[in-house]
Amino acid sequence: MIENIPNYFKTYDKENIIRRLQENPEEIQQLLGIAVDVNHESSWRACWMLRSALENGDRRISEISSKLVEILPVAKDNHQREMVCLLDKTEVKEQDEGKLFDACITMKLNFSQNRILWIL
């Protein structure tokens, strides 16, 4: 069980976290819960670590894929990026494809608008 999530990511480097996750699969379940929590400060890190630790097609990603698609439009930038990368490792359910497409187009348009404002 991961006791202190922010320290968990600060204490261990990526290779050690991956090794720890492989040795403690219950921690993967905990990270999956954090990955779909838009209010958790480490949600993007959880997605990042899951993306690094899990293989393409891992059923655990497909089990949360609908939730990832659902929260994608309301998540913060870093979290959105890591959720899309995590979703790339699984087959998105047919009923979620349209929602995912809309969310990605909206993110692209928002990024373009924010980038233009930043340049001005």
Salt bridges, closest charged atoms under 4 A:
GLU27 OE2 - ARG20 NH2 2.77
ASP58 OD2 - ARG60 NH2 2.79
GLU63 OE2 - ARG59 NH1 3.02
GLU70 OE2 - LYS67 NZ 3.60
GLU82 OE1 - ARG51 NH2 2.84
GLU82 OE2 - ARG81 NE 3.23
ASP96 OD1 - LYS99 NZ 3.61
